[in-house]
Amino acid sequence: MISWRKHYKKGLIAIGLLLSTSASIYGQDGDPKNGEKLFKANCTACHALDKQVVGPALKGVVARLKTEQGLDTDWLHKWIKDNVALRASGDKYANEVFEKNNKTVMQQFPNLSDKDIDDILAYTTNPPEPAPPVDDKKTSTVDTANAAPANNTTSSIVIISLIAIAGLLVWILVKLRQLVKLGQSEDLAGLNETRVKSFSEIYEKYHFIGKGALAILAILATYGIWNWIMWIGVYKGYKPEQPIYFSHKIHAGENKIDCQLCHSSAKYGKVSEIPSMNVCMNCHRSISEYNGKYIEPGKDKAFYDGEIQKIYAATGWDSEKQQYTGKTTPVEWTRIHNMPDFVYFNHSQHVVAGEQAIINSFNKKNPDNKIDVVCKACHGKIDTMNVVQMANDFTMGWCIECHRTTEIDMNNGYNKEYFKNLHEKLKKQYPKDGGKITVDAIGGLECGKCHY
């Protein structure tokens, strides 16, 4: 007699094994939402779900690996944790992947647990649906409906005001008509005979007033010409359109990229250079599209993606093949800050030696508009600018005023030792100030410092 109970138990065990195996193969036993966080934190520098970046596209990688190579998630765990060791063991497919991707060594992730990797694989298999976009049209319709009563009230006020003005004009016309009639009387006819009838008579009668008026006009004209001359070459607010739209608000503000990552020579040289396109490619080799939350009003994702493509065109980068073509195009940037040839200015002297002194002085003078980076003292809050503009006058008077009010950082070991005697001398001369040393006291106003 057949034991159905025995076969029933075997069937349940088989089904359980089948389900667990299939779940393991297709990465369904992980948490896609947590996997999305881990993917963005560890993988997006080199991978995307739907296209090749530095490494291959990862959407459906579990099923693809099982179908094409007959490998399961255990292989992926080994590859992600230590792909170097997997290649060294002689694994054929691991070495094929390495060769296929230009021998680019993938970062090892021994810190990721098996569950973390399962979550990431679950995300690549079933990525969560993106949140639906906000319908701006519906929002604007509601706002318009709410604003309608206010608009009606405003229109009524405008109409009443126009009626009142019209009434006032009619009254003025009536009064003018009465004055015209009065002008035709005999009394006014006699006065007209005694009226001055030529400019020469007026000048002879009121020449003192005329000469005084001409003198005032001459003084005002001279002041106007002088003021115009003094502002030649001052371009505060100048913000030209650049060949590639670069938003400092996105890079320095939203992404917190340090100024000196791109303008590296500001710390070590006289000039803060315009970064080469290779500097841009350090990041944009793997960032081919904009996925940030911030979008400037009037712009959209497609606009930013198009600007990234301009970087690729300039550097000759083929994002599909992940290699340079050798066909480059120079980018003709429009320079904003450019000191005259007769002025010497050294960025490193201010960024390194004067960094803390400049920050402290600026924050003391502007308690409601403090800065955290020395660059902002001269260039303004760059991290809030979509389009960079000249934030200050950069005149000689502007520089001198800064030198007169900026105190030397006496907490700096070098300054403390070098200006020791001067500091003691100033303490005795100016006890109320505590012997503070400003830049002008150490030669900051000498002509030869900036002009030689």
C-alpha positions as CSV (number, residue, x, y, z in Angstrom):
1,M,0.0,0.0,0.0
2,I,1.3,3.5,-0.9
3,S,2.1,5.7,2.0
4,W,0.6,9.1,0.9
5,R,1.7,10.7,4.2
6,K,5.3,9.9,3.4
7,H,5.1,11.3,-0.2
8,Y,3.2,14.3,1.1
9,K,6.0,15.2,3.5
10,K,8.6,14.7,0.7
11,G,6.6,17.0,-1.6
12,L,6.4,19.8,1.0
13,I,10.2,19.6,1.5
14,A,10.8,19.7,-2.3
15,I,8.5,22.7,-2.8
16,G,10.2,24.5,0.1
17,L,13.7,23.9,-1.4
18,L,12.5,25.0,-4.8
19,L,11.1,28.2,-3.4
20,S,14.1,29.0,-1.3
21,T,16.4,28.3,-4.3
22,S,14.5,30.5,-6.7
23,A,14.4,33.3,-4.1
24,S,18.2,33.0,-3.7
25,I,18.7,33.0,-7.4
26,Y,16.7,36.1,-8.2
27,G,17.6,38.1,-5.1
28,Q,14.0,38.4,-3.9
29,D,14.9,37.6,-0.3
30,G,16.4,41.1,0.2
31,D,14.8,44.5,1.0
32,P,14.8,46.6,-2.1
33,K,14.2,49.9,-0.2
34,N,17.3,49.3,2.0
35,G,19.1,48.1,-1.1
36,E,18.4,51.4,-2.8
37,K,20.1,53.3,0.0
38,L,23.1,51.0,0.0
39,F,23.3,51.1,-3.8
40,K,23.4,54.9,-3.8
41,A,25.9,55.0,-1.0
42,N,28.3,52.4,-2.4
43,C,27.7,51.7,-6.1
44,T,26.5,54.8,-8.0
45,A,30.0,56.2,-8.5
46,C,30.7,53.4,-11.0
47,H,27.3,51.8,-11.8
48,A,23.8,52.7,-12.9
49,L,20.8,50.4,-13.3
50,D,20.0,51.1,-16.9
51,K,23.3,51.9,-18.6
52,Q,27.1,51.4,-18.6
53,V,29.0,53.9,-16.5
54,V,32.5,52.8,-15.4
55,G,31.1,49.4,-14.8
56,P,28.2,47.6,-16.5
57,A,24.4,48.2,-16.0
58,L,23.2,46.2,-13.0
59,K,19.4,46.0,-13.5
60,G,18.5,42.3,-13.6
61,V,22.1,41.2,-13.0
62,V,21.0,38.2,-10.9
63,A,18.8,36.7,-13.6
64,R,21.3,37.6,-16.3
65,L,24.1,35.9,-14.5
66,K,22.1,32.8,-13.9
67,T,20.9,32.6,-17.5
68,E,24.2,33.4,-19.3
69,Q,26.8,31.9,-17.0
70,G,24.8,29.5,-14.7
71,L,26.1,31.4,-11.6
72,D,24.1,32.1,-8.5
73,T,24.2,34.9,-5.9
74,D,27.1,33.1,-4.0
75,W,29.4,34.2,-6.9
76,L,28.1,37.8,-6.7
77,H,28.8,37.8,-2.9
78,K,32.4,36.7,-3.5
79,W,32.8,39.2,-6.3
80,I,31.5,42.2,-4.3
81,K,33.4,41.4,-1.1
82,D,36.8,40.7,-2.7
83,N,36.9,40.6,-6.5
84,V,40.7,40.7,-6.5
85,A,40.9,37.4,-4.6
86,L,38.2,35.9,-6.9
87,R,40.2,36.7,-10.0
88,A,43.4,35.5,-8.3
89,S,41.8,32.2,-7.7
90,G,41.5,31.7,-11.5
91,D,37.8,32.2,-11.8
92,K,37.2,32.4,-15.5
93,Y,34.2,34.7,-15.6
94,A,35.7,37.1,-13.0
95,N,38.7,37.6,-15.3
96,E,36.5,38.0,-18.3
97,V,34.5,40.8,-16.6
98,F,37.8,42.5,-15.6
99,E,39.1,42.4,-19.2
100,K,35.8,43.5,-20.7
101,N,35.7,46.6,-18.5
102,N,39.2,48.0,-19.5
103,K,40.9,46.2,-16.6
104,T,39.3,48.7,-14.1
105,V,39.7,47.3,-10.6
106,M,36.4,47.3,-8.8
107,Q,36.5,48.6,-5.2
108,Q,36.2,45.8,-2.6
109,F,33.4,45.8,0.0
110,P,34.4,43.5,2.8
111,N,32.3,45.8,5.1
112,L,29.0,44.7,3.5
113,S,27.2,41.9,5.2
114,D,25.5,39.1,3.3
115,K,22.2,40.7,4.0
116,D,23.4,44.1,2.7
117,I,24.4,42.4,-0.5
118,D,21.1,40.6,-0.8
119,D,19.3,43.9,-0.3
120,I,21.4,45.5,-3.1
121,L,20.6,42.6,-5.4
122,A,16.9,42.8,-4.6
123,Y,17.0,46.5,-5.6
124,T,18.7,45.6,-8.9
125,T,16.0,43.0,-9.6
126,N,12.9,45.0,-8.4
127,P,13.8,48.7,-8.0
128,P,11.0,50.6,-6.1
129,E,8.8,52.8,-8.3
130,P,9.9,56.5,-8.1
131,A,7.5,58.8,-6.3
132,P,5.0,60.4,-8.6
133,P,5.9,64.0,-9.6
134,V,3.9,66.9,-8.2
135,D,1.3,68.2,-10.7
136,D,2.3,71.9,-10.9
137,K,-0.7,72.6,-13.1
138,K,-3.2,71.4,-10.5
139,T,-1.4,73.4,-7.8
140,S,-1.4,76.5,-9.9
141,T,-5.2,76.0,-10.7
142,V,-6.0,75.8,-7.0
143,D,-3.8,78.9,-6.3
144,T,-5.6,80.8,-9.1
145,A,-9.0,79.9,-7.7
146,N,-8.0,81.1,-4.2
147,A,-6.5,84.3,-5.6
148,A,-9.7,85.1,-7.6
149,P,-11.6,87.0,-4.8
150,A,-8.5,89.0,-4.0
151,N,-8.1,89.9,-7.7
152,N,-11.7,91.1,-7.9
153,T,-11.3,93.3,-4.8
154,T,-8.1,94.8,-6.3
155,S,-9.9,95.5,-9.6
156,S,-12.7,97.4,-7.8
157,I,-10.2,99.6,-6.0
158,V,-8.4,100.4,-9.3
159,I,-11.7,101.3,-11.0
160,I,-12.8,103.6,-8.1
161,S,-9.4,105.3,-8.2
162,L,-9.5,105.9,-11.9
163,I,-13.0,107.5,-11.5
164,A,-11.7,109.8,-8.8
165,I,-8.7,110.8,-10.9
166,A,-11.0,111.6,-13.9
167,G,-13.2,113.8,-11.6
168,L,-10.1,115.7,-10.5
169,L,-9.0,116.3,-14.0
170,V,-12.4,117.7,-15.0
171,W,-12.3,120.1,-12.0
172,I,-8.8,121.2,-13.0
173,L,-10.0,121.9,-16.6
174,V,-12.9,124.0,-15.3
175,K,-10.5,126.1,-13.2
176,L,-8.1,126.6,-16.1
177,R,-11.0,127.9,-18.3
178,Q,-11.8,130.4,-15.6
179,L,-8.2,131.6,-15.5
180,V,-8.1,132.0,-19.3
181,K,-11.1,134.3,-19.1
182,L,-9.5,136.3,-16.4
183,G,-6.4,136.7,-18.6
184,Q,-8.5,138.6,-21.1
185,S,-9.4,141.4,-18.6
186,E,-8.2,145.0,-18.8
187,D,-6.2,144.7,-15.6
188,L,-3.9,142.0,-17.0
189,A,-3.5,143.8,-20.3
190,G,-1.7,146.6,-18.4
191,L,0.6,144.2,-16.7
192,N,1.6,142.6,-20.0
193,E,3.1,145.9,-21.2
194,T,5.6,146.0,-18.3
195,R,6.6,142.3,-18.7
196,V,10.3,141.5,-19.7
197,K,10.2,140.5,-23.3
198,S,13.8,139.2,-24.1
199,F,16.4,136.9,-22.5
200,S,19.0,139.7,-22.3
201,E,16.7,141.7,-20.2
202,I,16.1,138.7,-17.9
203,Y,19.8,138.1,-17.6
204,E,20.6,141.8,-16.9
205,K,17.9,141.8,-14.2
206,Y,18.9,138.5,-12.5
207,H,22.6,138.1,-13.5
208,F,23.7,137.2,-10.0
209,I,21.3,134.3,-9.8
210,G,22.4,133.2,-13.3
211,K,26.0,133.2,-12.5
212,G,25.3,131.3,-9.3
213,A,23.3,128.7,-11.2
214,L,26.1,128.3,-13.8
215,A,28.7,127.8,-11.0
216,I,26.5,125.1,-9.4
217,L,26.1,123.3,-12.8
218,A,29.9,123.4,-13.4
219,I,30.5,121.9,-10.0
220,L,28.0,119.1,-10.6
221,A,29.4,118.4,-14.0
222,T,32.9,118.2,-12.7
223,Y,31.8,115.8,-9.9
224,G,29.9,113.7,-12.4
225,I,32.9,113.4,-14.7
226,W,35.2,112.6,-11.8
227,N,32.8,110.0,-10.4
228,W,32.5,108.4,-13.8
229,I,36.3,108.2,-14.2
230,M,36.8,106.7,-10.8
231,W,34.4,103.8,-11.6
232,I,36.1,102.9,-14.9
233,G,37.0,99.2,-14.6
234,V,34.7,98.5,-11.7
235,Y,32.3,95.7,-12.6
236,K,30.5,94.7,-9.4
237,G,27.6,92.5,-10.4
238,Y,29.2,91.4,-13.7
239,K,28.0,87.9,-14.5
240,P,28.6,86.9,-18.1
241,E,27.0,83.9,-19.8
242,Q,29.4,80.9,-20.0
243,P,29.8,78.3,-22.8
244,I,28.9,75.6,-20.3
245,Y,26.4,76.3,-17.6
246,F,28.1,75.7,-14.3
247,S,26.1,76.1,-11.1
248,H,28.2,76.8,-8.1
249,K,25.0,76.4,-6.0
250,I,24.7,72.8,-7.1
251,H,28.4,71.9,-6.8
252,A,29.6,74.0,-3.8
253,G,26.2,74.5,-2.1
254,E,24.1,71.3,-2.6
255,N,27.0,68.8,-2.9
256,K,29.4,70.6,-0.5
257,I,32.4,70.4,-2.8
258,D,35.4,72.3,-1.4
259,C,36.5,75.3,-3.5
260,Q,40.1,74.2,-3.6
261,L,39.2,70.8,-5.1
262,C,38.8,72.6,-8.4
263,H,40.7,75.8,-7.8
264,S,43.7,74.0,-6.3
265,S,46.3,76.7,-7.1
266,A,44.5,79.3,-4.9
267,K,46.3,77.7,-1.9
268,Y,49.7,77.4,-3.4
269,G,50.0,80.1,-6.1
270,K,49.5,83.7,-7.1
271,V,46.5,83.0,-9.3
272,S,43.4,80.9,-8.7
273,E,43.3,79.2,-12.1
274,I,40.2,78.3,-14.1
275,P,40.1,74.4,-13.7
276,S,40.9,72.3,-16.8
277,M,38.2,70.0,-18.2
278,N,40.1,67.1,-16.8
279,V,39.2,68.3,-13.3
280,C,35.5,68.1,-14.3
281,M,36.0,64.6,-15.7
282,N,37.3,63.4,-12.3
283,C,33.7,63.3,-11.3
284,H,31.7,63.4,-14.6
285,R,33.4,60.4,-16.0
286,S,30.9,58.4,-13.9
287,I,28.2,61.1,-13.5
288,S,26.6,61.4,-17.0
289,E,23.2,62.7,-15.8
290,Y,21.9,65.1,-13.1
291,N,19.8,63.4,-10.4
292,G,20.0,66.0,-7.7
293,K,16.9,67.3,-5.9
294,Y,17.7,71.0,-6.5
295,I,16.7,72.4,-9.9
296,E,17.0,76.1,-10.6
297,P,13.7,77.9,-11.6
298,G,13.4,77.8,-15.4
299,K,15.7,74.8,-15.7
300,D,15.0,71.1,-15.8
301,K,16.9,67.8,-15.7
302,A,17.2,67.7,-19.5
303,F,19.0,71.0,-19.4
304,Y,21.6,69.9,-16.9
305,D,22.1,66.6,-18.7
306,G,22.8,68.6,-21.9
307,E,25.5,70.7,-20.2
308,I,27.2,67.5,-19.0
309,Q,27.2,66.3,-22.7
310,K,29.1,69.5,-23.5
311,I,31.8,68.5,-21.1
312,Y,32.1,65.1,-22.9
313,A,32.2,66.9,-26.3
314,A,35.0,69.2,-25.1
315,T,37.1,66.4,-23.6
316,G,36.4,63.8,-26.4
317,W,34.8,61.3,-24.0
318,D,32.6,58.5,-25.4
319,S,30.3,57.7,-22.5
320,E,29.0,54.5,-24.3
321,K,32.4,53.0,-24.8
322,Q,33.9,54.6,-21.7
323,Q,37.0,55.8,-23.4
324,Y,38.5,59.0,-24.9
325,T,38.2,59.5,-28.7
326,G,41.1,62.0,-28.9
327,K,38.8,64.7,-30.5
328,T,38.8,67.6,-28.1
329,T,37.3,71.1,-28.3
330,P,38.7,74.0,-26.2
331,V,36.1,75.7,-24.0
332,E,36.3,79.5,-24.2
333,W,35.4,80.5,-20.7
334,T,34.7,84.2,-20.0
335,R,36.9,85.4,-17.2
336,I,35.1,87.4,-14.4
337,H,37.8,88.4,-11.9
338,N,41.0,89.8,-13.6
339,M,43.4,92.1,-11.7
340,P,45.1,94.8,-13.8
341,D,48.8,94.2,-14.8
342,F,50.0,96.9,-12.5
343,V,48.5,95.2,-9.4
344,Y,50.2,92.4,-7.6
345,F,47.9,90.0,-5.7
346,N,48.8,86.6,-4.3
347,H,46.0,84.2,-3.5
348,S,48.1,81.9,-1.4
349,Q,49.1,84.8,0.9
350,H,45.5,85.4,1.7
351,V,44.1,81.8,1.6
352,V,46.9,80.3,3.8
353,A,48.6,83.0,5.9
354,G,45.6,85.3,6.2
355,E,42.8,82.7,6.3
356,Q,41.6,82.9,9.9
357,A,42.3,86.6,10.3
358,I,40.2,87.4,7.2
359,I,37.3,85.1,8.3
360,N,37.3,86.6,11.9
361,S,37.4,90.2,10.6
362,F,34.6,89.7,8.1
363,N,32.4,88.0,10.7
364,K,33.1,90.7,13.2
365,K,32.0,93.4,10.7
366,N,29.1,91.3,9.4
367,P,27.5,89.5,12.3
368,D,24.3,88.8,10.4
369,N,26.2,87.5,7.3
370,K,29.0,85.3,8.6
371,I,31.2,83.2,6.4
372,D,32.9,79.8,7.0
373,V,35.3,79.8,4.0
374,V,37.9,82.5,3.4
375,C,37.1,82.7,-0.4
376,K,33.6,84.2,0.5
377,A,35.2,87.3,2.0
378,C,36.1,88.6,-1.5
379,H,34.0,86.5,-3.9
380,G,30.7,86.5,-1.9
381,K,28.7,83.5,-1.0
382,I,29.6,81.5,-4.1
383,D,27.7,78.4,-2.8
384,T,24.4,80.2,-3.3
385,M,25.1,81.5,-6.9
386,N,23.8,79.6,-9.9
387,V,25.6,82.1,-12.1
388,V,28.9,83.5,-10.6
389,Q,29.1,87.3,-10.4
390,M,31.6,89.8,-9.2
391,A,30.5,90.4,-5.6
392,N,32.7,93.3,-4.6
393,D,34.2,96.5,-6.1
394,F,37.8,95.3,-5.9
395,T,39.0,98.9,-6.0
396,M,42.1,100.2,-4.2
397,G,40.0,101.8,-1.5
398,W,38.2,98.5,-0.9
399,C,41.5,96.7,-0.4
400,I,43.0,99.4,1.9
401,E,39.9,99.4,4.1
402,C,40.2,95.7,4.6
403,H,43.9,96.1,5.5
404,R,43.1,98.8,8.0
405,T,40.4,96.7,9.8
406,T,41.7,93.2,9.6
407,E,43.5,92.1,12.8
408,I,46.5,89.7,12.6
409,D,45.8,86.3,14.0
410,M,48.0,86.3,17.1
411,N,47.0,82.7,17.9
412,N,49.1,81.6,14.9
413,G,52.4,80.4,16.2
414,Y,54.4,82.1,13.5
415,N,52.7,85.5,14.0
416,K,52.9,85.2,17.8
417,E,56.7,84.8,17.7
418,Y,57.5,87.0,14.7
419,F,55.4,90.0,15.9
420,K,56.2,89.5,19.6
421,N,58.1,92.8,20.1
422,L,55.7,94.9,18.0
423,H,52.8,93.4,20.0
424,E,54.3,94.4,23.3
425,K,55.0,97.9,22.0
426,L,51.4,98.4,20.8
427,K,50.0,97.1,24.1
428,K,51.8,100.0,25.8
429,Q,50.9,102.6,23.2
430,Y,47.2,101.6,22.9
431,P,46.2,99.8,26.1
432,K,42.5,100.1,25.3
433,D,42.9,98.1,22.1
434,G,45.0,95.5,23.9
435,G,47.8,96.1,21.4
436,K,45.9,94.6,18.4
437,I,47.9,94.5,15.2
438,T,46.1,95.2,11.9
439,V,47.5,94.4,8.5
440,D,48.4,98.1,7.8
441,A,50.7,98.0,10.9
442,I,52.9,95.4,9.3
443,G,53.2,97.2,5.9
444,G,49.8,96.5,4.5
445,L,49.6,100.1,3.1
446,E,53.0,100.3,1.6
447,C,52.8,101.1,-2.1
448,G,55.5,98.5,-3.0
449,K,53.4,95.7,-1.6
450,C,51.0,95.8,-4.5
451,H,52.7,98.1,-7.1
452,Y,56.3,97.5,-8.2
